[in-house]
Amino acid sequence: MPAVATADVIRERVRESLALYDELTSALPEASLASFLPGLPSNAIGDQLWCVVGARESFTRAIHAGEWVGFSCSLSAAETRKREAVRAGLSRSAEGVLDAIGLRRRLALATLPAIARA
C-alpha cells in the first residue's frame, strides 16, 4: 500500500477511535473511572485510558523524532478520575497523532522528485 494511502487509512482509524472513546467517556459516570472491570485482572478504567493517551502522545513524539523517545502521559493520576480531563486528553492526543501523520506525509511528498508527483 502506498505511504499516502496508508496515512489516510491511519488518519481515518484515529478519527474513528476518537469518536468511540468520546462516546465511551460521555456515557460513563465520572465515578466509573475509578472502577475495575469485574472478573479481569486490570487497572481502573481511568488508568487504562491514561495508557491510551500516553501511547498516543508517545507515538506522536516518536513520529516527530524519527525514533522511540520513551513513554509518558500528560494526564496526572488525579486527572484519570475526572471525565472531562480524560476526554480532553483523548481528544488532544488523537489530534497530535493526526497532525504527526500529516507531517510525515508532507515530508514524504516533499522528498519525491517532481516528476513522480506529476
Secondary structure, 3 states (H helix, E strand, C coil): CCHHHHHHHHHHHHHHHHHHHHHHHHHCCHHHHHCCCCCCCCCCHHHHHHHHHHHHHHHHHHHHHCCCCCCCCCCCCHHHHCHHHHHHHHHHHHHHHHHHHHHHHHHHHHHCCHHHHC
